[in-house]
Amino acid sequence: MGHVLVTGATGGIGRALVGALLEAGHRVTAVGRDVGRLDVPGIEADLADPGTLAAAVGALADTGELPDVQALVHCAGVSPVATVADTDPETWRRTLAVNVVSAAELVRLTLPSLRRSRGHVIFVNASPGMTGVPRWSAFVAGKAALRELADSLREEEAAHGVRVTTIHPGGTATDLLGEVRNAFGRPYDPELCIRPRTLAEMIVWVLGAPADAYACELSVLPSPR
């Protein structure tokens, strides 16, 4: 069992993941805003401003806990719904900062520990095959960049034994998905979606892969009803 950093830990998927990790015997540190309301240690940081992460994570290093991080799971994400014509530069900046740049910066900051532990990086991405979605350009672009980050990192860090996995979940029953579908004028029925706890348990399963193999990409879909 290891020490796992989790972003987006106050969201629907993140909260479920924290619980599943703790039940599996892992230690968890949450990274993000308002993490003080969780029952786990937290690093207060604004993922929309990745330049501040080094100082925030440095506080963890001062406690002596950073050197033993074995996994990083990036669940955080924002999902604005707007046409390209209506998406201003600040929306682009914030979306890309939270969805991909903060993930890259946290990887950079934790790589020494991940290399020592032959650890694991997991990026929670978009639904399988998502591309070219009208009114969702900033979100889809950020997730495409996140996938490229994962693929490059996997190649770069293989020699150090670091595993890199991209998770592609279908519709998951979270408040954010409800807001997004409402913005698109589409119905939202949580009973037809993946339960956050189910997705969390699959992430824990990926982290527990045997030494000789692991899932580098995992697509997760709701079971047929």
C-alpha positions as CSV (number, residue, x, y, z in Angstrom):
1,M,0.0,0.0,0.0
2,G,1.3,3.5,-0.8
3,H,0.9,7.2,-0.5
4,V,-1.3,8.7,-3.2
5,L,-1.8,12.3,-4.1
6,V,-5.3,13.0,-5.5
7,T,-6.4,16.2,-7.3
8,G,-10.1,17.0,-7.5
9,A,-10.7,15.2,-4.2
10,T,-13.7,17.3,-3.3
11,G,-15.5,16.4,-6.6
12,G,-17.8,13.5,-7.1
13,I,-15.2,11.1,-8.5
14,G,-12.4,12.4,-6.3
15,R,-14.4,12.0,-3.0
16,A,-15.3,8.4,-4.0
17,L,-11.7,7.7,-4.9
18,V,-10.4,9.0,-1.5
19,G,-12.8,6.7,0.3
20,A,-11.9,3.7,-1.9
21,L,-8.1,4.3,-1.5
22,L,-8.4,4.6,2.3
23,E,-10.4,1.4,2.5
24,A,-7.7,-0.3,0.4
25,G,-5.1,0.7,3.0
26,H,-3.5,3.6,1.1
27,R,-2.5,6.9,2.6
28,V,-4.1,9.9,0.8
29,T,-3.1,13.5,0.4
30,A,-5.6,15.7,-1.4
31,V,-4.4,18.6,-3.6
32,G,-6.7,21.5,-4.5
33,R,-9.0,24.1,-3.0
34,D,-11.1,23.6,0.1
35,V,-9.4,20.3,0.9
36,G,-9.5,21.2,4.6
37,R,-13.1,19.9,4.7
38,L,-11.9,16.4,3.9
39,D,-10.8,13.9,6.5
40,V,-7.3,13.4,4.9
41,P,-4.2,15.6,4.8
42,G,-4.4,18.3,2.2
43,I,-2.3,20.6,0.1
44,E,-4.2,23.9,-0.4
45,A,-3.6,25.0,-3.9
46,D,-5.4,26.7,-6.8
47,L,-5.0,24.4,-9.8
48,A,-6.1,27.3,-12.0
49,D,-2.7,28.9,-11.1
50,P,-0.2,26.1,-11.6
51,G,2.7,28.4,-10.9
52,T,1.8,28.3,-7.2
53,L,1.9,24.5,-6.9
54,A,5.7,24.3,-6.3
55,A,5.3,26.4,-3.1
56,A,2.2,24.5,-1.9
57,V,3.8,21.1,-2.6
58,G,7.0,22.3,-1.0
59,A,5.1,22.5,2.3
60,L,4.5,18.8,2.1
61,A,8.2,18.2,1.4
62,D,9.0,20.1,4.6
63,T,7.0,17.5,6.6
64,G,9.1,14.7,5.1
65,E,6.1,13.1,3.4
66,L,6.8,14.0,-0.2
67,P,9.7,11.6,-0.8
68,D,7.4,8.6,-0.2
69,V,4.7,9.4,-2.8
70,Q,4.0,6.3,-4.8
71,A,1.1,7.5,-7.0
72,L,-0.5,10.6,-8.4
73,V,-4.1,10.6,-9.6
74,H,-5.4,13.7,-11.4
75,C,-9.2,13.8,-11.2
76,A,-9.6,17.6,-11.2
77,G,-11.3,19.2,-14.1
78,V,-13.5,22.1,-15.2
79,S,-16.0,21.8,-18.1
80,P,-17.3,25.0,-19.6
81,V,-19.9,24.7,-22.3
82,A,-19.6,27.4,-24.9
83,T,-18.9,27.9,-28.6
84,V,-15.5,28.9,-29.8
85,A,-17.0,32.3,-30.6
86,D,-18.1,32.8,-27.0
87,T,-15.1,31.4,-25.2
88,D,-12.8,34.2,-24.1
89,P,-9.1,33.9,-23.4
90,E,-9.6,33.6,-19.6
91,T,-11.9,30.6,-20.0
92,W,-9.3,29.0,-22.2
93,R,-6.5,29.7,-19.8
94,R,-8.4,28.4,-16.7
95,T,-9.7,25.3,-18.5
96,L,-6.2,24.3,-19.8
97,A,-4.6,25.2,-16.5
98,V,-6.8,23.0,-14.3
99,N,-7.3,20.2,-16.8
100,V,-3.7,19.7,-18.0
101,V,-1.1,22.2,-17.0
102,S,-1.6,21.6,-13.3
103,A,-1.3,17.9,-13.9
104,A,2.0,18.3,-15.8
105,E,3.4,20.5,-13.0
106,L,2.4,18.1,-10.2
107,V,4.1,15.3,-12.2
108,R,7.2,17.4,-12.5
109,L,7.2,18.1,-8.8
110,T,6.7,14.5,-7.7
111,L,8.8,12.7,-10.3
112,P,11.8,12.2,-8.0
113,S,9.6,10.3,-5.6
114,L,7.8,8.5,-8.3
115,R,11.0,7.3,-9.8
116,R,12.4,6.1,-6.5
117,S,9.2,4.1,-5.8
118,R,8.7,3.0,-9.4
119,G,5.3,4.6,-9.0
120,H,2.2,5.3,-10.9
121,V,0.5,8.3,-12.5
122,I,-3.2,8.1,-13.5
123,F,-5.0,10.8,-15.5
124,V,-8.8,10.7,-15.5
125,N,-9.7,11.8,-19.0
126,A,-12.9,12.2,-21.1
127,S,-15.3,9.6,-22.4
128,P,-13.7,7.1,-24.9
129,G,-13.3,8.5,-28.4
130,M,-14.4,12.0,-27.6
131,T,-13.4,14.5,-30.2
132,G,-14.7,17.5,-32.1
133,V,-17.7,18.2,-29.8
134,P,-19.5,21.5,-30.7
135,R,-19.7,24.0,-27.8
136,W,-17.1,22.0,-25.8
137,S,-13.9,23.0,-27.5
138,A,-11.9,24.1,-24.4
139,F,-12.7,21.0,-22.5
140,V,-12.1,18.6,-25.4
141,A,-8.8,20.4,-26.3
142,G,-7.6,20.1,-22.7
143,K,-8.4,16.4,-22.5
144,A,-6.6,15.8,-25.9
145,A,-3.6,17.5,-24.4
146,L,-3.9,15.5,-21.3
147,R,-3.8,12.3,-23.3
148,E,-0.7,13.5,-25.2
149,L,0.9,14.3,-21.8
150,A,0.2,10.8,-20.6
151,D,1.6,9.2,-23.8
152,S,4.8,11.3,-23.8
153,L,5.3,10.7,-20.0
154,R,4.9,7.0,-20.4
155,E,7.7,6.8,-23.0
156,E,10.0,9.2,-21.1
157,E,9.7,7.5,-17.7
158,A,9.6,3.8,-18.7
159,A,13.3,3.5,-18.0
160,H,12.6,4.6,-14.4
161,G,9.8,2.1,-13.9
162,V,7.1,4.7,-13.7
163,R,3.7,3.5,-14.9
164,V,1.3,5.9,-16.6
165,T,-2.4,5.2,-17.2
166,T,-5.2,7.2,-18.8
167,I,-8.7,6.4,-17.6
168,H,-11.5,7.2,-20.1
169,P,-14.8,7.0,-18.1
170,G,-18.2,7.3,-19.8
171,G,-20.9,9.3,-18.1
172,T,-20.4,9.2,-14.4
173,A,-23.1,10.3,-11.9
174,T,-21.7,13.5,-10.6
175,D,-23.1,17.0,-10.1
176,L,-20.7,18.3,-12.8
177,L,-22.1,15.9,-15.4
178,G,-25.6,17.0,-14.4
179,E,-24.6,20.7,-15.0
180,V,-23.0,19.9,-18.3
181,R,-25.9,17.9,-19.7
182,N,-28.3,20.7,-18.6
183,A,-26.1,23.2,-20.4
184,F,-26.4,21.1,-23.5
185,G,-30.1,20.6,-23.1
186,R,-29.7,16.9,-22.7
187,P,-31.3,14.6,-20.1
188,Y,-29.4,13.5,-17.1
189,D,-30.4,10.3,-15.3
190,P,-27.8,9.2,-12.6
191,E,-29.2,5.6,-12.8
192,L,-28.0,5.3,-16.3
193,C,-24.5,6.4,-15.4
194,I,-21.4,4.9,-13.8
195,R,-21.5,5.3,-10.1
196,P,-18.5,7.3,-8.8
197,R,-17.7,4.6,-6.3
198,T,-17.5,2.0,-9.2
199,L,-15.0,4.2,-11.1
200,A,-13.0,4.7,-7.9
201,E,-12.7,1.0,-7.3
202,M,-11.5,0.5,-10.9
203,I,-8.8,3.2,-10.3
204,V,-7.7,1.4,-7.1
205,W,-7.6,-1.9,-9.2
206,V,-5.3,-0.2,-11.7
207,L,-3.0,0.9,-9.0
208,G,-2.9,-2.6,-7.6
209,A,-1.7,-4.2,-10.9
210,P,1.0,-7.0,-10.6
211,A,4.6,-6.1,-11.1
212,D,4.9,-7.5,-14.6
213,A,2.0,-5.7,-16.3
214,Y,-0.5,-2.9,-16.0
215,A,-3.3,-1.1,-17.9
216,C,-1.9,1.9,-19.8
217,E,-5.4,2.9,-21.0
218,L,-8.7,1.9,-19.6
219,S,-12.1,2.7,-21.1
220,V,-15.0,2.4,-18.6
221,L,-18.6,2.4,-19.8
222,P,-22.0,2.1,-18.0
223,S,-23.3,-1.4,-18.2
224,P,-26.2,-1.9,-20.8
225,R,-29.6,-1.3,-19.2
